[in-house]
Amino acid sequence: MSRSAHPAGPRHADVLPEGHYLAPPADLNALDAKVWAQTVTRNADGVLTVGGIDVKRLAEEFGTPAYILDETDFRARARAWRTAFGNDADVFYAGKAFLSRAVVRWLNEEGLNLDVCSGGELTTALSAGMPAERIAFHGNNKSADEIERAIRAGVGRIVLDSFLEIARVAHIAQSLGKRQRVQIRVTVGVEAHTHEFIATAHEDQKFGIPLADGQAAEAVRRALQLEGLELIGIHSHIGSQIFDMSGFEVAAHRVVGLLKDIRDEHGVELPEIDLGGGLGIAYTSDDDPREPHEIAKALTEIVTRECETAKLRTPRISVEPGRAVVGPTAFTLYEVGTIKPLDGLRTYVSVDGGMSDNIRTALYDAEYSVALASRTSDAGPMLSRVVGKHCESGDIVVRDAFLPADLAPGDLIAVPATGAYCRSMASNYNHVLRPPVVAVKDGEARVIVRRETEEDLLRLDVG
């Protein structure tokens, strides 16, 4: 659903557009397993539970809003990706989706590698015990300090994003007496079927080196000549929240074409190809994501077929799921504050969080589901817009959803599939405190990222 931008944010009085998928569900109390974490269910009293703990208890102990993360589900998804690709491929969890030291330990234990894109993410990974050789360092503008720290730590690969970075990484590595393993990120001219801001393989954007006009070939030539670099492969990432595999097929065809040109010109067959991440998850019941084993089979067949055609040895494949691992494993728990019916339009349901804990709706027009969590209801459906407490008309958490008509202040509601990019992109807008992340497993709950306090805000304010 497209909307024109406006400086003040989306127009808040829009009714549902004709043809929109949204219709009142048959059962407002039902929980679609595609959207909710693995252990989420309702108990005998109708209260939402996760990991055997009901949300009333979680709210009482940890407050709201809070990100509630199902550790069992996280580990199961990580394991499914590792199993699907087997020992002949590498799975790098994209830390930008959500990263904490607990998550790093889970990844390490489940056999996944880690992709970081800042000094802070690198520090978090190393502090939690992730072996440096299993870390990849991304980013379009890595500082000299970040590059030096990564090389000193011994990261397994640095993904080069520009001609300047090729020279910068080579110089720093050589000055340290190191030879750094690198990949070159290329933009292959594929427009993924996703939001403009998260489509990353067309030429007119900040990431990577274009295949067009021989730029990627020139980047390869330079990297192969520099003593401080060991070029191990080509990297391609076409976007985010993608369900259609056809974009990966076109990208693989073009990357393999580059590998063939490298062999023909330089006599080198690069041993690796990284197809990035971006695989979608279910935010609503209309979304239909693929399972890891289906994705692994499809990507492996695509690369193998292209390499056979080009008469190349099939390189080792890498993928970088982030959202696909953590996204479905968490929900955000809110308390309802005010309820404002607008006759003929919808009812505005204000919660105690908002765009400070989930900016994606305002930023990408992202769609989410929502459910009454503290009880069940026999009331009829009420077309609702879940909004936050911030001083912005665009402060929307769930743009359009149906909630029970007897919803009342003090009720708890839950928004699923908020494990990715919500805590990572959270802010202190209006000096609102960022929520905690609470991990739940087998009847036990613990904070893995604590709630901010007003003392935290003042500690940074040195004026």
Residue pairs with C-beta under 8 A, 6 or more apart in sequence:
1 17
1 20
1 365
1 367
2 365
3 10
3 11
3 14
3 365
8 393
8 394
9 362
9 392
9 393
9 394
9 395
10 362
10 365
10 393
10 394
10 396
10 399
12 385
12 393
12 394
12 396
13 342
13 345
15 345
15 346
16 22
16 383
16 400
20 400
21 284
21 286
22 400
22 401
22 402
24 381
24 402
25 285
25 381
25 402
28 371
28 372
28 377
28 379
28 381
28 402
28 403
28 404
29 42
29 46
29 371
29 372
29 376
29 377
31 40
31 41
31 42
31 48
31 371
32 282
32 285
32 369
34 282
34 285
34 287
34 288
34 289
35 282
35 283
35 284
35 285
35 287
35 328
35 369
35 416
35 417
36 328
36 331
36 416
37 50
37 69
37 70
37 73
37 328
37 329
37 330
37 331
37 416
38 70
38 72
38 73
38 76
38 329
39 49
39 50
39 51
39 52
39 70
39 72
39 73
39 440
40 48
40 49
40 50
40 70
40 331
40 416
41 48
41 49
42 48
42 49
42 376
43 49
43 54
45 54
45 375
46 375
46 376
47 54
47 55
47 56
47 373
47 374
47 375
48 54
48 55
48 371
48 373
48 374
48 412
48 414
49 55
50 58
50 68
50 70
50 331
50 440
51 70
51 71
51 72
51 440
51 441
51 442
51 443
51 444
51 445
52 440
52 442
52 443
53 440
53 443
53 444
53 445
55 68
55 333
55 373
55 374
55 412
55 414
56 374
56 412
58 66
58 68
58 333
58 438
58 440
58 445
59 66
59 333
59 335
59 374
59 412
61 445
62 436
62 438
62 445
62 447
62 451
63 436
63 451
64 333
64 334
64 335
64 352
64 353
64 412
64 435
65 332
65 333
65 334
65 335
65 351
65 352
65 353
65 357
65 435
66 332
66 333
66 435
66 436
66 437
66 438
66 451
67 330
67 331
67 332
67 333
67 357
67 418
67 419
67 422
67 423
67 435
67 436
67 437
67 438
68 330
68 331
68 332
68 333
68 414
68 438
68 440
69 326
69 329
69 330
69 419
69 437
69 438
69 439
69 440
69 448
70 329
70 330
70 440
70 441
71 106
71 329
71 439
71 440
71 441
72 441
72 442
73 328
73 329
74 103
74 106
74 325
74 326
74 329
74 419
75 106
75 109
75 110
77 292
77 324
77 325
77 326
77 328
77 329
78 93
78 106
78 107
78 110
78 111
78 112
78 325
79 110
79 111
80 291
80 292
80 293
81 91
81 112
81 292
81 319
81 321
81 324
81 325
82 91
82 110
82 111
82 112
83 292
83 293
84 291
84 292
84 293
84 295
84 296
84 297
85 91
85 292
85 296
85 300
85 317
85 319
86 296
88 316
88 317
89 296
89 300
89 316
89 317
89 318
89 319
90 113
90 316
90 317
90 318
90 319
91 112
91 113
91 318
91 319
91 320
91 321
92 112
92 113
92 114
92 115
92 136
92 274
92 318
92 319
92 320
93 107
93 112
93 113
93 114
93 115
93 320
93 321
93 322
93 325
93 326
94 115
94 277
94 320
94 321
94 322
94 323
95 114
95 115
95 116
95 117
95 121
95 124
95 125
95 322
96 115
96 117
96 121
96 322
96 421
96 424
97 322
97 323
97 325
97 326
97 327
97 419
97 420
97 421
97 424
98 322
98 326
98 330
98 419
98 420
98 421
98 422
98 423
98 424
98 437
99 116
99 121
99 124
99 125
99 424
100 124
100 437
100 448
100 449
101 124
101 127
101 128
101 448
102 128
102 439
102 448
103 326
103 448
104 114
104 124
104 125
104 128
104 129
104 130
105 128
105 129
107 113
107 114
107 130
108 128
108 129
108 130
108 131
108 134
112 325
113 134
113 135
113 136
113 156
114 125
114 130
114 134
114 135
114 136
115 135
115 136
115 138
115 320
115 322
116 122
116 124
116 125
116 135
116 136
116 137
116 138
117 137
117 138
117 139
118 139
118 146
119 143
119 145
119 146
119 149
122 135
122 137
122 146
122 149
122 150
122 153
122 155
125 135
126 132
126 135
126 153
132 153
132 154
132 155
132 156
133 154
133 155
133 156
134 156
135 150
135 153
135 155
135 156
136 155
136 156
136 157
136 158
136 159
136 320
137 146
137 147
137 150
137 155
137 157
137 158
137 159
138 159
138 161
138 185
139 146
139 159
139 161
140 161
140 162
140 206
140 207
140 208
141 161
142 150
142 158
142 161
142 165
142 168
144 168
144 172
147 158
147 168
147 169
147 172
148 172
148 176
150 158
151 158
151 169
151 172
151 173
151 176
151 178
151 180
152 176
156 181
157 181
157 182
157 183
157 232
158 169
158 180
158 181
158 182
158 183
159 182
159 183
159 184
159 185
159 235
159 274
160 166
160 169
160 182
160 183
160 184
160 185
160 209
160 219
160 223
161 185
161 207
161 208
161 209
162 209
163 209
163 218
163 219
163 222
166 184
166 219
166 222
166 223
166 226
166 229
167 222
167 226
169 180
169 182
169 228
169 229
170 180
170 223
170 226
170 227
170 228
170 229
171 228
172 228
173 179
173 180
173 228
173 229
174 226
174 227
174 228
178 228
179 227
179 228
179 229
179 230
180 228
180 229
180 230
181 230
181 232
182 223
182 229
182 230
182 231
182 232
183 231
183 232
183 233
183 234
183 235
183 272
183 274
184 209
184 216
184 219
184 220
184 223
184 231
184 234
184 235
185 207
185 208
185 209
185 235
185 236
185 237
186 208
186 209
186 210
186 211
186 216
186 219
186 234
186 235
186 236
186 255
186 258
187 200
187 201
187 202
187 203
187 205
187 207
187 208
187 209
187 210
187 211
187 236
188 201
188 211
188 236
188 238
188 250
188 251
188 254
188 255
189 201
189 202
189 203
189 210
189 211
189 212
189 254
190 201
190 202
190 238
190 247
190 250
190 251
190 254
191 199
191 201
191 202
191 239
191 247
192 199
192 200
192 201
192 238
192 239
192 240
192 242
192 247
192 278
193 239
193 242
193 243
193 244
193 247
194 239
194 240
194 241
194 242
194 278
195 240
195 241
195 364
195 365
197 363
197 364
198 239
198 240
198 241
198 278
198 364
199 205
199 238
199 239
199 240
200 207
200 208
200 237
200 238
200 239
200 240
200 278
201 208
201 236
201 237
201 238
201 239
201 247
201 251
203 210
203 212
207 237
208 235
208 236
208 237
209 215
209 216
209 219
210 216
211 254
211 258
216 234
216 258
217 258
217 261
217 262
217 265
220 231
220 258
220 262
220 266
221 265
221 266
223 229
223 231
224 231
224 266
224 268
231 268
231 270
232 270
232 271
232 272
233 270
233 271
233 272
233 273
233 274
233 315
233 316
233 318
234 255
234 258
234 259
234 270
234 272
234 273
234 274
235 273
235 274
235 276
236 251
236 252
236 254
236 255
236 273
236 274
236 275
236 276
237 274
237 275
237 276
237 277
237 278
237 320
238 247
238 248
238 251
238 276
238 278
239 247
239 278
240 277
240 278
240 280
240 323
241 278
241 280
241 281
241 323
242 248
242 278
242 279
242 280
243 279
243 280
243 287
243 288
243 289
243 290
245 290
245 295
245 298
245 299
245 302
248 275
248 298
248 299
248 302
249 302
251 275
252 273
252 275
252 299
252 302
252 303
252 306
253 306
255 273
255 275
256 273
256 303
256 306
256 307
256 309
256 310
256 312
257 310
259 269
259 270
259 273
259 307
259 310
259 312
259 315
260 310
260 311
260 312
262 268
262 269
262 270
263 269
263 312
269 312
269 313
269 315
270 315
271 315
271 316
272 315
272 316
272 317
272 318
273 303
273 315
273 316
273 317
273 318
274 317
274 318
274 319
274 320
275 299
275 303
275 317
275 318
275 319
276 319
276 320
277 319
277 320
277 321
277 322
277 323
277 324
278 323
279 289
279 290
279 295
279 321
279 323
279 324
280 287
280 289
280 323
280 324
281 287
281 289
281 323
281 324
281 327
281 328
281 417
281 420
282 288
282 289
282 328
282 417
283 366
283 367
283 368
283 369
283 416
283 417
284 367
284 368
284 369
285 369
289 324
290 298
292 321
292 324
295 319
296 319
299 317
299 319
300 317
303 314
303 315
303 317
304 314
307 313
307 314
307 315
308 314
322 420
323 419
323 420
323 421
326 419
326 420
327 417
327 418
327 419
327 420
327 421
328 416
328 417
328 419
329 419
330 417
330 418
330 419
330 422
330 437
331 414
331 415
331 416
331 417
331 418
332 353
332 357
332 358
332 397
332 414
332 415
332 418
332 422
332 435
333 373
333 412
333 413
333 414
334 351
334 352
334 353
334 386
334 397
334 412
334 413
334 414
334 415
335 351
335 352
335 410
335 411
335 412
336 349
336 350
336 351
336 407
336 408
336 409
336 410
336 411
336 412
336 413
337 350
337 351
337 352
337 389
337 409
338 348
338 350
338 409
339 347
339 348
339 349
339 350
339 407
339 408
339 409
340 347
340 348
340 350
341 347
341 348
342 348
346 383
346 384
346 385
346 400
347 382
347 383
347 384
347 385
347 403
348 384
348 385
348 387
349 384
349 385
349 386
349 387
349 403
349 407
349 413
350 387
350 388
350 389
351 386
351 387
351 388
351 389
351 397
351 413
352 389
353 388
353 389
353 397
353 432
353 435
354 387
354 388
354 389
354 390
354 395
354 397
354 432
355 361
355 362
355 388
355 390
355 392
355 394
355 395
355 396
355 397
355 427
355 429
356 388
356 390
356 426
356 427
356 428
356 429
356 430
356 432
356 434
357 388
357 422
357 423
357 426
357 434
357 435
358 368
358 397
358 415
358 418
358 422
358 426
359 422
359 425
359 426
359 427
360 366
360 421
360 422
360 425
361 367
361 368
361 396
361 397
361 398
361 399
362 392
362 394
362 395
362 396
363 425
365 399
367 398
367 399
367 400
368 397
368 398
368 401
368 415
368 416
368 417
368 418
369 398
369 401
369 415
369 416
369 417
370 384
370 386
370 397
370 398
370 401
370 403
370 413
370 414
370 415
370 416
371 413
371 414
371 416
372 403
372 404
372 407
372 411
372 412
372 413
373 411
373 412
373 413
373 414
374 411
374 412
375 411
377 404
377 406
377 407
378 404
379 404
379 405
379 406
379 407
380 404
380 405
381 402
381 403
381 404
381 405
382 402
382 403
382 404
382 405
382 407
383 400
383 401
383 402
384 398
384 400
384 401
384 402
384 403
384 407
385 396
385 398
385 399
385 400
385 401
386 396
386 397
386 398
386 401
386 403
386 413
386 415
387 395
387 396
387 397
388 395
388 396
388 397
389 395
389 430
389 432
390 429
390 430
390 432
391 430
397 415
398 415
403 413
407 413
423 434
423 435
423 437
423 449
426 434
426 435
427 434
428 434
428 452
428 457
431 457
433 451
433 452
433 453
433 454
433 456
433 457
434 451
434 452
435 451
436 447
436 449
436 450
436 451
437 447
437 448
437 449
438 445
438 446
438 447
438 448
439 445
439 446
439 447
439 448
